[in-house]
Amino acid sequence: MVRQPGWILVAVLLLGQTTARLAAFYAFAPPDRFALAGAAIIVTIMAVQGLVIVGRWWPRVLLVPLVALTFLPYIVFGAAWGPIAGIAAAGLALTLRPRLAWPLFGLVVLADSVVSGLLRGPLEGAVAAALGLNVGFMFFAIPYLARQLDQTAREQARLATAAVEAERLHTAARLRETLGAELGAVLRELRRPPSGPEFARVAELSRRASATARSIAGTRREPVPNPAATSTPEHGSAFAWWFVLAMVFNYSAVALSNLLQVQANQRPQFVLFAGLMVLACGLQLYHGAPRADGGAPRAWPWTLALHGAVGLLALVLPPWPDSVGFAPFLLFFGAVLVRLRTVWSWVFTAAGAVLLALTMESWGIPASPAVRVYWASVILTGSIAVYALCRVPEVAAGLRRTRAAALRMAVLAERLRVARDIHDVLGHTLTAITLDAELAARRPPPDPAAKTRELLGLADRALQDLRSIAAGPTGLSLAEELISARKVLEAAGSRVTVELLTPPPEHDVLAVVLREAVTNVVRHATPEHTAIALTTDQHTVRLRVTNDGAAAAARPPGSGLPNLTARLRAVGGTLGTQRTGDTFTLTALAPPQPQSQPASDASRTASTRLRAPNLLTAEAR
């Protein structure tokens, strides 16, 4: 199954959060022999979470080690571990039924908060709860939306298949009611006892059926209604809006809690920072709130510049404790990704995250290498999370429109196939019936019963062609078509030469080409001689049909040659035509048909009748 682009964001989220968690652990864990074990546990948690997100390898069973690896390390590492429960909580929400998953989600985050509060203090416990919710929302929302894109793709593929089948049923019903009824009239006339058929009446009925076939072939090219116009809107916008709001609120709460923890007595600084955070959050929601129509907010370049100024102001107004001043700037990076939507916005965000991490001392923030890596990873993954939640609903809507277009194309392709098959396959047989019947009406055959049997065979074949067209793509035998082509051309009064260097291979497309070429010769020329040559080698099968009398009946071009060109192009072949005086030559080149089903008994018989040791030349008048 092909994954949608949303899974790239899932992979980046897992990688970035793994880096951030490892950096945070090494920044606060004692440098002893257990540190490597802690890093291995973090990597294992992320790997298990990745398997849970993908939904393979028994995700419900994997939840047990995921939750265990979340809490058991507290016994060894104490306060240096966690908070990390949001990852396990997201795994529960992604795997279990909502009625069970969300209570367990809250219970896991609450348990992690209680443990952190006992080890670090009540305020740290509250911070752990906010961080757990934030991480949990992030690890739930992005994979969930990626899954929704996958599900949409699968549903649209099934819908396209169902639409094509419905189109075939509709086509079959119409063909049965029209062409089927007219072919039935031809058969009834041919089977009329005791005097036998009136060949002029048979020719008239066959001409009427041909006109009906051309009419149906034309209507099969009608435009297909656009299903996207009546599609119901996606619910992803509201879903993503609430998650963005929750993440922004929780992120602000964590920053304010950290500030309150170390500067509880400095109320003016707290109020100033709180105001900056409220302004940054409002601007982020203004720039990045998921919109159902995918539109942009008014004057967003100016408000985005204001957002950046708020972030810079938070950095240049120290002294803030620890790295609290980074909080408004992180929200700014998320807004940049959402609004600019260029490769340079990603370069700017990555460069900004790295630059902030490298210059922490310049803002009065002492930092070790692990802390720098932590903040660079947090800024990047946080920005990506905001971007994903704001953009994926638009991507889902775009995917819906794309799949709707694919649905229309599938139905249109089926209609064009039916039109081509009616024109190329059924039209040939009806033309043969008409010609034979007209010839028999003008010149009574010496054996009317034999001619009637021949026409009955053609009519039965027309009914088989009709059923095959309605059922699906038509497969023809090239060997059978060579024999049929000779009969039709002979009935039109042409001398026929068939040249084969090898036995005719199985090739559906060239069989259709030959059938249509012979039909065109009969309809648009008065040939005295027609030559059919078929040669094959390791890489190419070449079919050449040459006839004289072409200039005597010049007519406006129809859809036959474009149909054949499209068929050959679809299999990597080409079609060429050349007119010299009254001689017309059609040349079709195609790669050999891949090894397929064994030839039918009729095909094998036809091949035997045409097989020759070297060069076979058969002529008839």
KEBA-800192 format. One line per field, with one value per residue (C-alpha): residue number from 1; x, y negated, z. Coordinates in steps of 0.05 Angstrom, whole numbers. Example, Ala and Ser with C-alpha at 12.3 -4.5 7.8 and 13.67 -1.06 7.14 Angstrom:
REM KEBA-800192
num = c(1,2) $
x = c(246,273) $
y = c(90,21) $
z = c(156,143) $
This chain:
REM KEBA-800192
num = c(1,2,3,4,5,6,7,8,9,10,11,12,13,14,15,16,17,18,19,20,21,22,23,24,25,26,27,28,29,30,31,32,33,34,35,36,37,38,39,40,41,42,43,44,45,46,47,48,49,50,51,52,53,54,55,56,57,58,59,60,61,62,63,64,65,66,67,68,69,70,71,72,73,74,75,76,77,78,79,80,81,82,83,84,85,86,87,88,89,90,91,92,93,94,95,96,97,98,99,100,101,102,103,104,105,106,107,108,109,110,111,112,113,114,115,116,117,118,119,120,121,122,123,124,125,126,127,128,129,130,131,132,133,134,135,136,137,138,139,140,141,142,143,144,145,146,147,148,149,150,151,152,153,154,155,156,157,158,159,160,161,162,163,164,165,166,167,168,169,170,171,172,173,174,175,176,177,178,179,180,181,182,183,184,185,186,187,188,189,190,191,192,193,194,195,196,197,198,199,200,201,202,203,204,205,206,207,208,209,210,211,212,213,214,215,216,217,218,219,220,221,222,223,224,225,226,227,228,229,230,231,232,233,234,235,236,237,238,239,240,241,242,243,244,245,246,247,248,249,250,251,252,253,254,255,256,257,258,259,260,261,262,263,264,265,266,267,268,269,270,271,272,273,274,275,276,277,278,279,280,281,282,283,284,285,286,287,288,289,290,291,292,293,294,295,296,297,298,299,300,301,302,303,304,305,306,307,308,309,310,311,312,313,314,315,316,317,318,319,320,321,322,323,324,325,326,327,328,329,330,331,332,333,334,335,336,337,338,339,340,341,342,343,344,345,346,347,348,349,350,351,352,353,354,355,356,357,358,359,360,361,362,363,364,365,366,367,368,369,370,371,372,373,374,375,376,377,378,379,380,381,382,383,384,385,386,387,388,389,390,391,392,393,394,395,396,397,398,399,400,401,402,403,404,405,406,407,408,409,410,411,412,413,414,415,416,417,418,419,420,421,422,423,424,425,426,427,428,429,430,431,432,433,434,435,436,437,438,439,440,441,442,443,444,445,446,447,448,449,450,451,452,453,454,455,456,457,458,459,460,461,462,463,464,465,466,467,468,469,470,471,472,473,474,475,476,477,478,479,480,481,482,483,484,485,486,487,488,489,490,491,492,493,494,495,496,497,498,499,500,501,502,503,504,505,506,507,508,509,510,511,512,513,514,515,516,517,518,519,520,521,522,523,524,525,526,527,528,529,530,531,532,533,534,535,536,537,538,539,540,541,542,543,544,545,546,547,548,549,550,551,552,553,554,555,556,557,558,559,560,561,562,563,564,565,566,567,568,569,570,571,572,573,574,575,576,577,578,579,580,581,582,583,584,585,586,587,588,589,590,591,592,593,594,595,596,597,598,599,600,601,602,603,604,605,606,607,608,609,610,611,612,613,614,615,616,617,618,619,620,621) $
x = c(0,27,32,7,52,24,67,130,108,97,168,197,157,184,255,252,219,269,326,292,278,349,378,332,350,424,416,383,404,467,526,531,527,451,449,460,405,358,374,361,293,275,294,254,192,195,204,145,103,121,95,32,21,31,-20,18,50,-6,-13,-58,-5,49,10,31,107,95,60,109,169,136,131,181,243,220,243,315,322,275,264,311,259,198,150,140,71,39,69,37,-28,-29,-16,-78,-120,-97,-109,-169,-241,-255,-299,-242,-183,-196,-208,-143,-109,-128,-110,-40,-26,-53,-11,51,33,24,91,126,92,116,188,194,138,65,81,126,68,23,76,82,7,9,69,37,-26,14,57,-4,-44,15,28,-46,-68,-14,-17,-93,-96,-45,-89,-149,-113,-97,-169,-194,-148,-172,-245,-238,-204,-262,-311,-277,-282,-355,-369,-337,-379,-442,-424,-415,-483,-515,-479,-500,-573,-571,-536,-585,-646,-621,-568,-589,-660,-638,-589,-646,-688,-631,-628,-703,-702,-646,-682,-749,-779,-797,-777,-714,-691,-699,-627,-647,-686,-626,-581,-631,-634,-558,-551,-600,-559,-496,-528,-549,-479,-450,-501,-483,-409,-421,-461,-408,-363,-410,-377,-381,-415,-366,-379,-337,-391,-438,-387,-397,-344,-289,-292,-216,-218,-257,-217,-150,-175,-189,-122,-85,-121,-106,-32,-23,-59,-18,47,32,13,80,118,78,85,161,163,118,160,224,197,135,150,163,93,109,154,102,47,91,110,38,16,69,47,-27,-9,35,-19,-72,-28,-10,-84,-98,-44,-50,-122,-145,-195,-245,-237,-161,-162,-111,-125,-128,-63,-25,44,37,10,64,117,83,86,161,169,132,180,241,214,207,280,309,272,312,323,276,293,318,292,223,236,236,162,132,185,167,95,122,160,96,60,117,111,35,33,95,91,156,220,252,204,230,302,286,253,310,363,325,319,393,412,370,400,471,463,427,483,471,401,426,410,466,462,499,504,447,402,419,401,337,313,331,291,232,227,229,180,133,133,121,64,30,41,13,-50,-62,-46,-68,-143,-127,-86,-145,-192,-143,-136,-212,-215,-159,-192,-258,-222,-192,-262,-287,-228,-241,-313,-293,-240,-293,-340,-285,-268,-340,-343,-278,-300,-368,-336,-276,-302,-378,-378,-334,-382,-443,-408,-393,-466,-490,-441,-457,-532,-529,-487,-535,-594,-563,-536,-575,-524,-523,-532,-579,-577,-501,-503,-556,-513,-454,-496,-523,-452,-435,-498,-481,-412,-441,-481,-418,-381,-439,-435,-360,-362,-410,-371,-303,-243,-250,-197,-192,-150,-104,-107,-183,-184,-138,-187,-247,-212,-203,-276,-301,-255,-274,-347,-332,-302,-229,-173,-136,-63,-42,33,60,132,114,49,7,21,-32,-41,-107,-90,-66,-127,-171,-127,-135,-210,-218,-170,-210,-275,-245,-224,-294,-329,-283,-254,-271,-212,-193,-134,-118,-52,-44,27,46,119,148,216,242,220,165,103,88,20,12,-54,-50,-109,-123,-186,-177,-184,-250,-289,-257,-297,-289,-244,-279,-258,-229,-157,-154,-182,-129,-75,-98,-100,-29,-1,-29,15,76,61,52,5,25,-14,9,-31,2,-47,-106,-66,-72,-26,-36,23,17,78,71,114,99,42,64,56,-17,-71,-68,-101,-172,-189,-214,-150,-108,-150,-143,-68,-64,-102,-55,11,63,135,162,121,46,8,-66,-106,-180,-230) $
y = c(0,-68,-116,-188,-248,-254,-194,-235,-282,-222,-198,-267,-272,-206,-223,-293,-272,-215,-266,-314,-260,-233,-303,-319,-253,-265,-337,-316,-244,-229,-210,-138,-70,-72,-130,-85,-39,-99,-121,-50,-51,-117,-90,-27,-67,-107,-44,-10,-72,-73,-1,-20,-80,-37,12,76,131,136,63,81,128,76,28,70,61,-11,-29,12,-23,-89,-79,-26,-69,-116,-62,-67,-139,-175,-249,-246,-204,-232,-262,-216,-186,-226,-177,-116,-154,-169,-96,-77,-129,-105,-32,-22,-41,-114,-98,-59,-96,-167,-149,-109,-168,-213,-160,-150,-225,-234,-176,-206,-274,-243,-207,-271,-310,-261,-263,-337,-375,-395,-448,-400,-351,-402,-416,-342,-337,-395,-365,-296,-324,-364,-305,-259,-305,-312,-237,-223,-278,-273,-196,-199,-249,-209,-147,-187,-204,-131,-111,-164,-137,-66,-86,-126,-68,-22,-76,-81,-5,-6,-65,-28,34,-8,-39,31,52,-10,2,75,56,4,49,105,59,29,68,133,123,105,163,207,182,200,270,279,258,307,363,350,415,442,394,371,300,238,216,145,143,172,118,64,91,95,23,1,38,4,-64,-47,-24,-90,-128,-91,-99,-174,-178,-137,-198,-243,-280,-247,-286,-311,-275,-326,-378,-340,-313,-327,-371,-339,-340,-346,-422,-422,-363,-396,-463,-434,-399,-461,-500,-447,-444,-520,-525,-469,-496,-565,-533,-496,-561,-600,-544,-544,-619,-617,-563,-604,-675,-669,-735,-777,-792,-847,-800,-745,-792,-817,-747,-724,-781,-763,-691,-709,-754,-700,-647,-691,-707,-634,-615,-672,-649,-574,-558,-503,-531,-489,-532,-534,-610,-657,-707,-781,-820,-759,-784,-843,-802,-750,-805,-827,-755,-753,-819,-790,-730,-776,-819,-758,-742,-811,-825,-784,-761,-703,-639,-578,-579,-608,-663,-613,-598,-655,-645,-571,-590,-640,-585,-544,-604,-614,-543,-547,-614,-616,-543,-544,-506,-569,-570,-502,-525,-587,-546,-495,-550,-590,-530,-515,-588,-596,-533,-556,-626,-610,-643,-708,-710,-696,-622,-575,-511,-446,-412,-365,-424,-456,-393,-387,-457,-452,-387,-414,-476,-436,-382,-432,-473,-412,-390,-458,-457,-387,-401,-465,-437,-365,-383,-423,-365,-318,-364,-366,-291,-284,-328,-289,-223,-249,-269,-199,-170,-212,-189,-116,-122,-163,-111,-57,-96,-108,-34,-16,-68,-41,31,17,-21,24,93,95,47,95,153,111,86,157,177,117,129,204,192,137,180,238,192,167,234,293,344,414,443,397,444,440,364,362,405,359,298,333,346,272,252,300,271,201,222,251,186,148,190,184,108,102,150,117,106,146,198,221,273,246,313,312,240,257,309,263,206,248,268,196,169,225,209,136,161,152,199,214,231,252,256,289,303,338,365,306,291,278,202,171,100,118,162,100,59,110,113,37,31,81,45,-21,11,36,-28,-80,-48,-5,42,90,117,117,141,160,172,194,199,210,207,207,135,117,144,107,108,75,69,41,30,-5,-44,-92,-156,-136,-146,-202,-217,-261,-228,-189,-163,-96,-117,-159,-99,-53,-104,-107,-32,-23,-80,-47,14,-24,-17,-65,-73,-102,-115,-131,-149,-143,-157,-111,-64,-70,-35,-27,-3,16,31,61,97,172,186,212,286,295,347,405,394,418,478,432,392,455,479,412,412,481,459,400,434,444,466,401,351,363,327,338,304,306,267) $
z = c(0,-20,39,35,48,119,138,124,179,225,211,224,288,314,295,324,389,397,391,440,492,488,496,555,589,582,606,672,684,726,682,705,675,673,625,564,588,593,522,497,532,499,430,444,465,401,359,393,384,310,304,341,295,232,261,246,288,339,361,420,447,438,483,544,536,514,580,620,589,605,681,703,689,744,793,767,743,790,775,715,677,642,633,573,584,527,477,510,518,443,428,469,433,365,378,425,417,435,495,526,495,519,593,591,556,614,665,637,634,705,732,701,731,800,797,773,829,882,855,837,871,857,805,767,769,736,684,671,660,609,573,572,541,490,469,470,425,378,374,364,317,264,255,259,202,162,172,148,84,73,86,38,-16,-5,-4,-67,-102,-82,-104,-172,-181,-161,-208,-267,-251,-247,-314,-344,-318,-347,-413,-415,-403,-459,-508,-492,-502,-568,-605,-574,-599,-669,-674,-650,-708,-756,-727,-732,-805,-820,-786,-819,-848,-898,-955,-920,-907,-950,-957,-972,-907,-870,-900,-879,-807,-804,-829,-775,-723,-749,-742,-671,-655,-680,-639,-576,-589,-593,-528,-492,-500,-460,-402,-334,-277,-225,-159,-122,-131,-86,-37,37,70,110,186,190,198,263,288,274,302,370,373,352,406,458,439,440,507,538,511,540,606,609,595,647,698,689,698,759,790,792,794,837,873,810,788,736,696,700,675,618,596,602,557,506,508,499,440,409,418,387,327,318,317,269,221,229,248,201,151,114,51,56,51,81,137,119,118,142,119,167,224,213,218,283,307,295,331,392,391,388,443,487,474,485,550,599,650,638,676,639,566,577,526,470,478,437,383,375,358,307,270,265,234,185,159,153,117,72,48,10,17,44,102,123,115,156,211,215,213,266,312,307,315,377,407,391,419,484,525,487,516,586,585,607,566,557,489,508,525,458,420,462,445,371,366,406,364,299,320,352,289,246,292,285,210,202,243,203,134,134,130,67,41,56,17,-41,-39,-41,-102,-135,-121,-147,-211,-214,-205,-264,-305,-289,-312,-373,-391,-387,-431,-482,-481,-496,-551,-583,-577,-607,-665,-676,-658,-667,-725,-765,-756,-773,-835,-856,-847,-887,-944,-949,-946,-999,-1045,-1036,-1050,-1115,-1137,-1109,-1084,-1115,-1046,-1005,-946,-942,-946,-892,-847,-860,-842,-780,-758,-766,-728,-671,-670,-666,-605,-573,-587,-556,-492,-488,-496,-438,-395,-401,-447,-510,-526,-599,-634,-688,-725,-726,-750,-809,-832,-820,-856,-918,-919,-910,-964,-1012,-1000,-1019,-1085,-1069,-1084,-1019,-1006,-936,-922,-859,-843,-779,-749,-724,-651,-599,-598,-577,-598,-668,-677,-664,-710,-766,-756,-758,-818,-858,-839,-863,-929,-941,-920,-950,-1012,-1073,-1071,-1125,-1086,-1012,-982,-909,-883,-813,-791,-722,-689,-619,-604,-653,-686,-752,-786,-855,-893,-964,-1010,-1076,-1095,-1037,-1077,-1107,-1042,-1003,-940,-878,-826,-771,-703,-727,-736,-672,-635,-663,-647,-575,-569,-596,-555,-492,-505,-529,-603,-662,-721,-789,-853,-924,-986,-1056,-1111,-1099,-1055,-979,-930,-856,-814,-740,-697,-628,-578,-571,-525,-457,-443,-427,-425,-474,-540,-548,-591,-646,-644,-649,-708,-742,-731,-762,-823,-833,-815,-870,-869,-898,-937,-946,-1000,-1007,-1061,-1076,-1117) $
